[in-house]
Amino acid sequence: MLILLYSLFTIDQIVGLNILVYGIMFLFFGFSVICGALCLNYNKNALQYSLINQFLQLISLAILGFAFSYAAGIYFALGLDFTKSFELTFNIGVSKFDFNINREHGRIEINLNLVALGLIYWIDRLIKRSKAEKLSLLIAEMGQP
């Protein structure tokens, strides 16, 4: 977060759109931090919020001058780049945010974050297991006099 603040104040010209993009970036990364804190505190809604956070990180898209890419933490993305020809791309890294409006009109690409996909599968299994445990506890309570 400190790096984001530093980069905001070191740009030559602060424009309203820059502030908007940095604000959106803070919201996304802040939401990720909140999801992690909720998981550490065993909040009952933590898994649902974490699932939403992972879905936001699942697909990166760039088409017709619009681009959106977000990853909080480690990412490994498999993608297709149609900008000049058909290319298979692999991207790996730690935390990124790309949000463009009306830039790079010729750029056409789509990426799938495999780390987020794996986490979605794992979180979904945890949610199902939690619901099954709650249901079995409820059934056990109903059977007791």
MOKA-V118448 format. One record per helix or strand of 3 or more residues. SS is the DSSP state (H for helix, E for strand). FROM is the first residue (numbers start at 1). TO is the last residue. If there is no record, write none. Layout:
BEGIN
ss->{SS;SS}
from->{FROM;FROM}
to->{TO;TO}
END
This chain:
BEGIN
ss->{H;H;H;E;E;E;E;H}
from->{2;16;46;59;66;87;109;114}
to->{10;40;58;63;81;101;113;143}
END
